[in-house]
């Protein structure tokens, strides 16, 4: 009898493509000590004093992506589009789910300008802003074909 990998179902908490990828690479963010291994306190104001918050708690592999993107945004004078930081590392469920962990649970996402870019809206980010973020491997929920979440920026898509 052959085992078919297609028949293997991940636990519901990791059933999204992004969640499964993060779980496979970094483990379960609910594990004791997980945050000490993977989450960093990025002192954003040391390099970007214009950012709305002095620090962000995020995944240590996400910080360099954001730093490169912020450098480009600043050079293009598009950093002014960022008004608020509304969420970063937070162990919680995905919006609209009763079981699937949010990508924020891995510190792999931030929410920016939530009031101007609410869940389900088309979003207000300029094409230039989105292009710079994309070029730096940061995905925005404004580009998702369904379940648009334009405040959401993450190091994994979905």
C-alpha positions as CSV (number, residue, x, y, z in Angstrom):
1,X,0.0,0.0,0.0
2,X,1.5,3.3,-1.1
3,X,1.2,6.5,1.0
4,X,0.1,9.4,-1.1
5,X,1.4,12.8,0.2
6,X,-1.7,14.5,-1.2
7,X,-3.7,12.7,1.5
8,X,-1.7,14.1,4.4
9,X,-3.6,17.0,5.9
10,X,-1.8,19.6,8.0
11,X,-3.4,20.6,11.3
12,X,-6.1,23.2,10.8
13,X,-4.0,25.9,12.5
14,X,-1.5,25.6,9.6
15,X,-3.9,24.9,6.8
16,X,-3.3,28.1,4.8
17,X,-0.4,28.1,2.3
18,X,1.4,30.9,4.2
19,X,0.8,29.3,7.6
20,X,2.1,25.9,6.4
21,X,5.2,27.5,4.9
22,X,5.9,29.4,8.1
23,X,5.2,26.3,10.3
24,X,7.5,24.2,8.1
25,X,10.4,26.7,8.3
26,X,10.1,28.1,11.8
27,X,7.9,25.8,13.8
28,X,4.9,26.4,16.0
29,X,4.8,30.0,17.4
30,X,2.8,28.7,20.4
31,X,5.8,26.6,21.6
32,X,7.5,27.8,24.8
33,X,10.6,29.9,23.9
34,X,9.7,30.2,20.2
35,X,9.5,34.0,20.4
36,X,13.0,34.2,21.9
37,X,14.4,32.3,19.0
38,X,12.6,34.1,16.1
39,X,11.2,37.5,17.2
40,X,13.3,40.6,17.4
41,X,12.7,44.1,18.6
42,X,13.6,46.2,15.6
43,X,14.5,49.7,16.6
44,X,13.1,51.4,13.4
45,X,13.8,55.0,14.5
46,X,17.5,54.3,14.5
47,X,17.3,54.3,10.7
48,X,13.9,55.7,9.9
49,X,12.8,58.5,12.3
50,X,9.8,59.2,10.2
51,X,8.2,55.8,11.0
52,X,5.1,56.1,13.2
53,X,6.5,53.9,16.0
54,X,10.1,53.7,17.4
55,X,10.1,49.9,17.5
56,X,8.5,46.9,15.9
57,X,8.4,43.3,17.3
58,X,8.7,41.1,14.2
59,X,10.3,38.0,12.8
60,X,14.1,38.4,12.6
61,X,14.0,37.4,8.9
62,X,11.3,40.0,8.1
63,X,13.3,43.0,9.5
64,X,15.9,43.1,6.7
65,X,13.2,42.9,4.0
66,X,11.4,45.9,5.6
67,X,14.6,47.8,6.0
68,X,15.4,47.5,2.3
69,X,11.9,48.4,1.3
70,X,11.8,51.4,3.7
71,X,15.1,52.6,2.3
72,X,13.6,52.5,-1.3
73,X,10.4,54.1,-0.2
74,X,12.3,56.9,1.5
75,X,14.4,57.5,-1.7
76,X,11.3,57.6,-3.8
77,X,9.6,59.9,-1.3
78,X,6.8,57.3,-0.9
79,X,7.5,56.7,2.8
80,X,5.0,59.5,3.6
81,X,2.2,57.1,2.7
82,X,2.8,55.3,6.0
83,X,0.8,57.0,8.8
84,X,0.3,54.3,11.4
85,X,1.6,50.9,12.5
86,X,-1.5,49.0,13.7
87,X,-0.2,45.5,14.3
88,X,2.9,43.4,14.2
89,X,3.9,40.2,16.1
90,X,0.8,39.0,17.9
91,X,-0.2,35.4,18.6
92,X,-3.8,35.3,17.2
93,X,-6.2,33.7,14.8
94,X,-6.6,34.9,11.2
95,X,-9.5,37.3,10.6
96,X,-12.7,35.4,9.9
97,X,-11.3,32.1,11.1
98,X,-12.0,30.1,14.3
99,X,-8.9,27.9,14.0
100,X,-6.2,29.1,11.5
101,X,-3.4,31.1,13.0
102,X,-2.7,34.5,11.6
103,X,0.7,35.1,9.9
104,X,1.1,37.8,12.6
105,X,1.6,34.9,15.0
106,X,5.0,34.3,13.4
107,X,5.9,38.0,13.4
108,X,5.8,37.7,9.6
109,X,3.3,40.5,9.0
110,X,2.6,44.1,9.9
111,X,-0.5,46.1,9.4
112,X,-0.1,49.7,8.2
113,X,-2.8,52.5,7.9
114,X,-5.6,50.3,9.0
115,X,-8.2,53.1,9.1
116,X,-7.5,54.1,5.5
117,X,-7.1,50.5,4.3
118,X,-9.7,48.4,6.2
119,X,-10.2,44.7,5.6
120,X,-12.3,44.1,2.5
121,X,-11.5,47.4,0.9
122,X,-9.6,48.1,-2.3
123,X,-6.9,49.9,-0.5
124,X,-5.2,53.3,-0.9
125,X,-1.6,52.4,-1.5
126,X,0.0,53.9,-4.6
127,X,1.3,51.6,-7.4
128,X,4.8,52.9,-6.7
129,X,4.5,51.9,-3.0
130,X,3.2,48.5,-3.8
131,X,5.9,47.9,-6.4
132,X,8.7,48.8,-4.0
133,X,7.3,46.5,-1.3
134,X,6.9,43.6,-3.9
135,X,10.4,44.1,-5.2
136,X,11.6,43.5,-1.7
137,X,9.7,40.3,-1.3
138,X,6.9,41.9,0.9
139,X,3.4,41.0,-0.1
140,X,0.4,43.3,0.3
141,X,-3.2,42.1,0.9
142,X,-4.3,44.9,-1.5
143,X,-3.1,42.7,-4.3
144,X,-5.1,39.6,-3.3
145,X,-7.8,38.6,-5.7
146,X,-10.2,37.6,-2.9
147,X,-10.3,38.5,0.9
148,X,-8.5,41.8,0.3
149,X,-6.6,43.1,3.3
150,X,-4.8,46.2,2.1
151,X,-3.4,47.1,5.5
152,X,-1.5,43.7,5.6
153,X,2.1,43.4,4.5
154,X,4.0,40.1,5.0
155,X,7.0,38.1,4.1
156,X,4.8,35.3,2.8
157,X,1.9,35.6,0.4
158,X,-1.6,34.7,1.4
